[in-house]
Amino acid sequence: MIFAETKSRFHAVRVRLENHIAASPAQARVWEFALFVFKQGWACLFGAILLALELLTKWRWPAHAPLARYDFLFLAALGVQALLLILRMETVREAKVILIFHVVGTVMELFKTSVGSWAYPEHNFFRIGHVPLFSGFMYASVGSFLARSTRILEVRYTGYPPKWVTVVLAILIYANFFTHHFLPDMRVGLFVLVAIAFGRTWVYYKPYQKLRRMPLLVGFGLVALFIWIAENVGTFAGVWVYPHQSAQWHMVRTGKYGAWLLLMIISFILVTLVHPPKLPEMETAVEWVPEVG
């Protein structure tokens, strides 16, 4: 059984690729890896397009263009979103997830820019306060990736914590992004709570014809790493800058990795409200990957 994909053009493509019959075990492993990369690339399509536009406009945007760079990025993001829906490359439910993340991210941006955590150095029209509306799409791209990969890889879980635990955890994490400017930072305690809540959880996913699994905490760490890399691309493109990057670009400090890990967990929990966690169908042939830890 799979997630409902009748409204997504990707489903037919996915079925054809998954029905490929490998000539040997070695070929099957290569095909599985290639298919996994393809599915992940499809899942992060929205975010990849945004990053590409950020880099392109850094190098090619005219200095005195009548349309501000940030406004172009905002309108382009809207256009990409509309195109993905029209071409049925994204479902309506996934678009709703993007909208939720846009709101959540913009609220955080308003606060963080007001206290000087980072800044948007260019002027534009479509903005609220110091925050260009385009910025919300960068958060939305994380939610888009998580929602799409959940569907595309037929993600399932065992040992998943109760819903109320995850909701409370998401609220605490989100609140700490604001309160740590005035109260003691509870980040270390939140990492402990995340480990307790998800320490027993395994995530199951289907790259090809067999289920694979890994500890969910490992999955969290890997996704957060790629988000941190994407953030380096965004700051290199000059879309936003941290205080230590104001004179010259430097890599985003590794401490931000922990912040993105926590923010990504908020995104993950919100996605589970759209794609509720399900148990794997154990009657399906399962081949275990090497145990981690």
C-alpha positions as a Markdown table, in Angstrom:
| # | Residue | x | y | z |
|---|---|---|---|---|
| 1 | Met | 0.0 | 0.0 | 0.0 |
| 2 | Ile | 1.3 | 3.5 | -0.8 |
| 3 | Phe | 0.4 | 7.1 | 0.1 |
| 4 | Ala | -2.3 | 8.5 | -2.1 |
| 5 | Glu | -0.5 | 10.0 | -5.1 |
| 6 | Thr | -3.4 | 10.1 | -7.6 |
| 7 | Lys | -3.0 | 13.9 | -7.8 |
| 8 | Ser | 0.8 | 13.8 | -8.3 |
| 9 | Arg | 2.4 | 13.3 | -11.8 |
| 10 | Phe | 5.3 | 11.7 | -10.0 |
| 11 | His | 3.4 | 8.5 | -9.2 |
| 12 | Ala | 3.4 | 7.1 | -12.7 |
| 13 | Val | 7.1 | 7.8 | -13.1 |
| 14 | Arg | 7.9 | 6.3 | -9.7 |
| 15 | Val | 6.0 | 3.1 | -10.6 |
| 16 | Arg | 7.8 | 2.6 | -13.8 |
| 17 | Leu | 11.2 | 3.0 | -12.1 |
| 18 | Glu | 10.3 | 0.7 | -9.2 |
| 19 | Asn | 9.1 | -2.0 | -11.6 |
| 20 | His | 12.6 | -2.2 | -13.3 |
| 21 | Ile | 14.0 | -5.7 | -13.0 |
| 22 | Ala | 17.7 | -5.7 | -12.2 |
| 23 | Ala | 19.8 | -8.4 | -13.9 |
| 24 | Ser | 21.9 | -9.1 | -10.9 |
| 25 | Pro | 22.2 | -8.3 | -7.1 |
| 26 | Ala | 25.0 | -5.8 | -7.9 |
| 27 | Gln | 22.9 | -4.1 | -10.5 |
| 28 | Ala | 20.0 | -4.0 | -8.1 |
| 29 | Arg | 22.1 | -2.2 | -5.5 |
| 30 | Val | 23.2 | 0.4 | -8.0 |
| 31 | Trp | 19.7 | 0.9 | -9.3 |
| 32 | Glu | 18.4 | 1.3 | -5.7 |
| 33 | Phe | 21.0 | 3.9 | -4.9 |
| 34 | Ala | 20.2 | 5.8 | -8.1 |
| 35 | Leu | 16.5 | 5.6 | -7.5 |
| 36 | Phe | 17.0 | 6.8 | -3.9 |
| 37 | Val | 19.0 | 9.9 | -5.1 |
| 38 | Phe | 16.3 | 10.5 | -7.7 |
| 39 | Lys | 13.5 | 10.4 | -5.2 |
| 40 | Gln | 15.4 | 12.7 | -2.8 |
| 41 | Gly | 16.1 | 15.1 | -5.6 |
| 42 | Trp | 12.4 | 15.1 | -6.5 |
| 43 | Ala | 11.4 | 15.7 | -2.8 |
| 44 | Cys | 13.7 | 18.7 | -2.5 |
| 45 | Leu | 12.7 | 20.2 | -5.9 |
| 46 | Phe | 11.1 | 23.3 | -4.5 |
| 47 | Gly | 14.1 | 24.1 | -2.3 |
| 48 | Ala | 16.6 | 23.3 | -5.0 |
| 49 | Ile | 14.9 | 25.7 | -7.4 |
| 50 | Leu | 15.0 | 28.5 | -4.7 |
| 51 | Leu | 18.7 | 27.9 | -4.1 |
| 52 | Ala | 19.4 | 28.0 | -7.8 |
| 53 | Leu | 17.5 | 31.3 | -8.2 |
| 54 | Glu | 19.4 | 32.8 | -5.2 |
| 55 | Leu | 22.8 | 32.0 | -6.8 |
| 56 | Leu | 21.6 | 33.1 | -10.3 |
| 57 | Thr | 20.4 | 36.4 | -9.1 |
| 58 | Lys | 23.6 | 37.0 | -7.1 |
| 59 | Trp | 25.7 | 36.7 | -10.3 |
| 60 | Arg | 23.3 | 38.0 | -12.9 |
| 61 | Trp | 20.8 | 40.5 | -11.3 |
| 62 | Pro | 21.3 | 44.0 | -12.8 |
| 63 | Ala | 22.3 | 46.6 | -10.2 |
| 64 | His | 19.6 | 49.1 | -11.2 |
| 65 | Ala | 16.8 | 46.8 | -12.2 |
| 66 | Pro | 13.3 | 48.2 | -11.8 |
| 67 | Leu | 12.3 | 45.1 | -9.8 |
| 68 | Ala | 14.1 | 44.5 | -6.6 |
| 69 | Arg | 16.0 | 41.2 | -6.3 |
| 70 | Tyr | 14.0 | 40.0 | -3.3 |
| 71 | Asp | 10.7 | 40.9 | -5.0 |
| 72 | Phe | 11.8 | 38.8 | -8.0 |
| 73 | Leu | 12.6 | 35.9 | -5.7 |
| 74 | Phe | 9.2 | 36.2 | -4.0 |
| 75 | Leu | 7.2 | 36.3 | -7.3 |
| 76 | Ala | 9.4 | 33.5 | -8.7 |
| 77 | Ala | 8.7 | 31.4 | -5.6 |
| 78 | Leu | 4.9 | 32.0 | -6.0 |
| 79 | Gly | 5.2 | 31.1 | -9.7 |
| 80 | Val | 7.1 | 27.9 | -9.1 |
| 81 | Gln | 4.6 | 26.9 | -6.5 |
| 82 | Ala | 1.7 | 27.5 | -8.9 |
| 83 | Leu | 3.5 | 25.6 | -11.7 |
| 84 | Leu | 4.1 | 22.6 | -9.5 |
| 85 | Leu | 0.4 | 22.4 | -8.7 |
| 86 | Ile | -0.8 | 23.0 | -12.2 |
| 87 | Leu | 1.6 | 20.3 | -13.6 |
| 88 | Arg | 0.5 | 18.0 | -10.7 |
| 89 | Met | 4.1 | 17.7 | -9.6 |
| 90 | Glu | 3.0 | 18.6 | -6.1 |
| 91 | Thr | -0.3 | 17.8 | -4.2 |
| 92 | Val | -2.6 | 20.3 | -2.7 |
| 93 | Arg | -2.0 | 18.9 | 0.8 |
| 94 | Glu | 1.8 | 19.6 | 0.3 |
| 95 | Ala | 1.0 | 23.1 | -0.8 |
| 96 | Lys | -0.9 | 23.6 | 2.5 |
| 97 | Val | 2.1 | 22.4 | 4.4 |
| 98 | Ile | 4.2 | 25.0 | 2.6 |
| 99 | Leu | 1.8 | 27.8 | 3.5 |
| 100 | Ile | 1.9 | 26.7 | 7.2 |
| 101 | Phe | 5.7 | 26.8 | 7.2 |
| 102 | His | 5.7 | 30.2 | 5.4 |
| 103 | Val | 3.6 | 31.7 | 8.3 |
| 104 | Val | 5.7 | 30.0 | 11.1 |
| 105 | Gly | 8.9 | 31.0 | 9.4 |
| 106 | Thr | 7.9 | 34.6 | 8.8 |
| 107 | Val | 6.8 | 35.1 | 12.4 |
| 108 | Met | 10.3 | 33.9 | 13.6 |
| 109 | Glu | 12.0 | 36.1 | 11.0 |
| 110 | Leu | 10.2 | 39.2 | 12.3 |
| 111 | Phe | 11.5 | 38.5 | 15.8 |
| 112 | Lys | 15.0 | 37.4 | 14.9 |
| 113 | Thr | 15.7 | 40.3 | 12.6 |
| 114 | Ser | 14.4 | 42.8 | 15.2 |
| 115 | Val | 17.0 | 41.5 | 17.8 |
| 116 | Gly | 19.8 | 41.4 | 15.2 |
| 117 | Ser | 20.3 | 37.7 | 14.8 |
| 118 | Trp | 20.6 | 38.2 | 11.1 |
| 119 | Ala | 19.7 | 40.8 | 8.5 |
| 120 | Tyr | 18.5 | 41.2 | 4.9 |
| 121 | Pro | 20.8 | 43.8 | 3.4 |
| 122 | Glu | 18.7 | 44.7 | 0.3 |
| 123 | His | 15.6 | 46.8 | -0.1 |
| 124 | Asn | 12.4 | 45.6 | -1.6 |
| 125 | Phe | 8.6 | 46.2 | -1.8 |
| 126 | Phe | 7.1 | 42.9 | -0.7 |
| 127 | Arg | 8.1 | 42.8 | 2.9 |
| 128 | Ile | 6.8 | 43.1 | 6.5 |
| 129 | Gly | 9.1 | 45.3 | 8.6 |
| 130 | His | 12.7 | 44.1 | 8.0 |
| 131 | Val | 11.6 | 40.8 | 6.5 |
| 132 | Pro | 11.1 | 40.2 | 2.8 |
| 133 | Leu | 8.2 | 37.9 | 2.2 |
| 134 | Phe | 10.4 | 35.7 | 0.1 |
| 135 | Ser | 12.1 | 34.5 | 3.3 |
| 136 | Gly | 9.1 | 32.5 | 4.4 |
| 137 | Phe | 9.6 | 30.3 | 1.4 |
| 138 | Met | 13.0 | 29.2 | 2.6 |
| 139 | Tyr | 11.3 | 27.7 | 5.7 |
| 140 | Ala | 8.5 | 26.3 | 3.5 |
| 141 | Ser | 11.0 | 24.5 | 1.4 |
| 142 | Val | 12.0 | 22.4 | 4.4 |
| 143 | Gly | 8.4 | 21.5 | 5.1 |
| 144 | Ser | 8.0 | 20.7 | 1.4 |
| 145 | Phe | 10.9 | 18.4 | 1.4 |
| 146 | Leu | 9.7 | 16.5 | 4.5 |
| 147 | Ala | 6.2 | 16.2 | 3.2 |
| 148 | Arg | 7.2 | 15.1 | -0.3 |
| 149 | Ser | 9.8 | 12.6 | 0.9 |
| 150 | Thr | 7.3 | 11.1 | 3.3 |
| 151 | Arg | 5.0 | 10.3 | 0.4 |
| 152 | Ile | 7.6 | 9.5 | -2.2 |
| 153 | Leu | 9.6 | 7.0 | 0.0 |
| 154 | Glu | 6.4 | 5.6 | 1.6 |
| 155 | Val | 7.9 | 6.4 | 5.0 |
| 156 | Arg | 6.7 | 4.4 | 8.1 |
| 157 | Tyr | 7.7 | 4.3 | 11.7 |
| 158 | Thr | 8.0 | 2.0 | 14.7 |
| 159 | Gly | 8.4 | 3.1 | 18.3 |
| 160 | Tyr | 6.9 | 6.5 | 17.4 |
| 161 | Pro | 6.0 | 8.7 | 20.5 |
| 162 | Pro | 2.4 | 9.7 | 21.3 |
| 163 | Lys | 1.1 | 12.7 | 19.3 |
| 164 | Trp | 0.7 | 14.9 | 22.4 |
| 165 | Val | 4.4 | 14.4 | 23.3 |
| 166 | Thr | 5.6 | 15.6 | 19.8 |
| 167 | Val | 3.2 | 18.6 | 19.9 |
| 168 | Val | 4.4 | 19.7 | 23.3 |
| 169 | Leu | 8.0 | 19.2 | 22.2 |
| 170 | Ala | 7.5 | 21.3 | 19.1 |
| 171 | Ile | 5.9 | 24.1 | 21.2 |
| 172 | Leu | 8.8 | 24.1 | 23.6 |
| 173 | Ile | 11.4 | 24.2 | 20.8 |
| 174 | Tyr | 9.6 | 27.0 | 19.0 |
| 175 | Ala | 9.2 | 29.0 | 22.2 |
| 176 | Asn | 13.0 | 28.7 | 23.0 |
| 177 | Phe | 13.9 | 30.4 | 19.7 |
| 178 | Phe | 12.3 | 33.5 | 21.2 |
| 179 | Thr | 12.8 | 33.1 | 24.9 |
| 180 | His | 16.5 | 32.4 | 24.9 |
| 181 | His | 17.2 | 36.0 | 24.2 |
| 182 | Phe | 15.8 | 36.9 | 27.6 |
| 183 | Leu | 15.9 | 33.7 | 29.6 |
| 184 | Pro | 18.5 | 30.9 | 29.9 |
| 185 | Asp | 18.8 | 28.9 | 26.7 |
| 186 | Met | 17.2 | 25.5 | 27.1 |
| 187 | Arg | 18.7 | 24.1 | 23.9 |
| 188 | Val | 20.7 | 21.3 | 25.7 |
| 189 | Gly | 17.6 | 20.2 | 27.6 |
| 190 | Leu | 15.6 | 20.2 | 24.3 |
| 191 | Phe | 18.2 | 17.9 | 22.7 |
| 192 | Val | 17.8 | 15.6 | 25.7 |
| 193 | Leu | 14.0 | 15.6 | 25.3 |
| 194 | Val | 14.3 | 14.9 | 21.6 |
| 195 | Ala | 16.6 | 11.9 | 22.3 |
| 196 | Ile | 14.1 | 10.6 | 24.9 |
| 197 | Ala | 11.1 | 11.1 | 22.7 |
| 198 | Phe | 12.5 | 9.6 | 19.5 |
| 199 | Gly | 15.3 | 7.4 | 20.8 |
| 200 | Arg | 13.2 | 4.2 | 20.2 |
| 201 | Thr | 11.9 | 5.4 | 16.8 |
| 202 | Trp | 13.0 | 3.7 | 13.6 |
| 203 | Val | 12.1 | 5.2 | 10.2 |
| 204 | Tyr | 11.3 | 2.8 | 7.4 |
| 205 | Tyr | 11.6 | 3.9 | 3.8 |
| 206 | Lys | 11.4 | 2.3 | 0.4 |
| 207 | Pro | 14.0 | 3.4 | -2.2 |
| 208 | Tyr | 13.3 | 0.5 | -4.6 |
| 209 | Gln | 11.6 | -2.8 | -3.9 |
| 210 | Lys | 12.6 | -3.5 | -0.3 |
| 211 | Leu | 12.1 | -1.6 | 2.9 |
| 212 | Arg | 15.2 | 0.0 | 4.5 |
| 213 | Arg | 15.4 | 1.4 | 8.0 |
| 214 | Met | 17.5 | 3.7 | 10.2 |
| 215 | Pro | 17.1 | 5.3 | 13.6 |
| 216 | Leu | 15.0 | 8.4 | 13.2 |
| 217 | Leu | 17.5 | 10.4 | 15.2 |
| 218 | Val | 20.2 | 9.6 | 12.5 |
| 219 | Gly | 17.7 | 10.7 | 9.9 |
| 220 | Phe | 17.2 | 14.0 | 11.8 |
| 221 | Gly | 20.9 | 14.6 | 11.9 |
| 222 | Leu | 21.4 | 14.0 | 8.2 |
| 223 | Val | 18.5 | 16.2 | 7.1 |
| 224 | Ala | 19.7 | 19.0 | 9.4 |
| 225 | Leu | 23.2 | 18.7 | 7.9 |
| 226 | Phe | 21.9 | 19.3 | 4.4 |
| 227 | Ile | 19.8 | 22.2 | 5.6 |
| 228 | Trp | 23.0 | 23.8 | 7.2 |
| 229 | Ile | 24.8 | 23.3 | 3.8 |
| 230 | Ala | 21.9 | 25.0 | 2.0 |
| 231 | Glu | 22.1 | 27.9 | 4.5 |
| 232 | Asn | 25.7 | 28.4 | 3.6 |
| 233 | Val | 24.6 | 28.6 | -0.1 |
| 234 | Gly | 21.9 | 31.2 | 0.8 |
| 235 | Thr | 24.3 | 33.4 | 2.8 |
| 236 | Phe | 27.0 | 33.1 | 0.1 |
| 237 | Ala | 24.4 | 34.3 | -2.3 |
| 238 | Gly | 23.9 | 37.3 | 0.0 |
| 239 | Val | 20.2 | 36.7 | 0.5 |
| 240 | Trp | 20.7 | 37.2 | 4.2 |
| 241 | Val | 23.8 | 37.7 | 6.4 |
| 242 | Tyr | 24.8 | 37.0 | 9.9 |
| 243 | Pro | 26.7 | 39.6 | 11.9 |
| 244 | His | 30.0 | 37.8 | 11.4 |
| 245 | Gln | 29.4 | 37.9 | 7.6 |
| 246 | Ser | 28.6 | 41.7 | 7.4 |
| 247 | Ala | 32.1 | 42.6 | 6.0 |
| 248 | Gln | 32.9 | 39.4 | 4.1 |
| 249 | Trp | 31.3 | 36.0 | 3.6 |
| 250 | His | 32.3 | 33.3 | 6.0 |
| 251 | Met | 30.8 | 29.9 | 6.5 |
| 252 | Val | 27.8 | 29.7 | 8.8 |
| 253 | Arg | 29.0 | 28.8 | 12.2 |
| 254 | Thr | 28.6 | 25.2 | 13.2 |
| 255 | Gly | 26.5 | 26.2 | 16.2 |
| 256 | Lys | 23.7 | 26.9 | 13.7 |
| 257 | Tyr | 23.6 | 23.2 | 12.9 |
| 258 | Gly | 22.0 | 22.6 | 16.3 |
| 259 | Ala | 19.5 | 25.4 | 15.7 |
| 260 | Trp | 18.5 | 23.9 | 12.3 |
| 261 | Leu | 18.2 | 20.5 | 13.9 |
| 262 | Leu | 15.7 | 21.8 | 16.3 |
| 263 | Leu | 13.8 | 23.8 | 13.7 |
| 264 | Met | 13.8 | 20.8 | 11.4 |
| 265 | Ile | 12.2 | 18.7 | 14.1 |
| 266 | Ile | 9.4 | 21.4 | 14.4 |
| 267 | Ser | 8.9 | 21.0 | 10.6 |
| 268 | Phe | 8.9 | 17.2 | 10.9 |
| 269 | Ile | 6.3 | 17.3 | 13.6 |
| 270 | Leu | 4.1 | 19.7 | 11.7 |
| 271 | Val | 4.3 | 17.4 | 8.6 |
| 272 | Thr | 3.1 | 14.4 | 10.7 |
| 273 | Leu | -0.1 | 16.3 | 11.3 |
| 274 | Val | -0.6 | 16.1 | 7.5 |
| 275 | His | 0.9 | 12.6 | 7.0 |
| 276 | Pro | 0.2 | 10.8 | 10.3 |
| 277 | Pro | 2.9 | 8.3 | 11.2 |
| 278 | Lys | 2.0 | 4.7 | 10.2 |
| 279 | Leu | 3.5 | 1.3 | 11.0 |
| 280 | Pro | 5.3 | -0.5 | 8.3 |
| 281 | Glu | 3.5 | -3.4 | 6.6 |
| 282 | Met | 5.7 | -6.2 | 7.9 |
| 283 | Glu | 4.3 | -8.8 | 5.6 |
| 284 | Thr | 6.3 | -7.0 | 2.9 |
| 285 | Ala | 9.8 | -8.4 | 2.3 |
| 286 | Val | 12.1 | -6.4 | 4.5 |
| 287 | Glu | 15.9 | -6.3 | 4.2 |
| 288 | Trp | 17.6 | -4.7 | 7.1 |
| 289 | Val | 20.4 | -2.3 | 6.7 |
| 290 | Pro | 23.3 | -2.6 | 9.1 |
| 291 | Glu | 22.3 | -1.5 | 12.6 |
| 292 | Val | 23.5 | 1.9 | 13.6 |
| 293 | Gly | 24.7 | 2.2 | 17.2 |
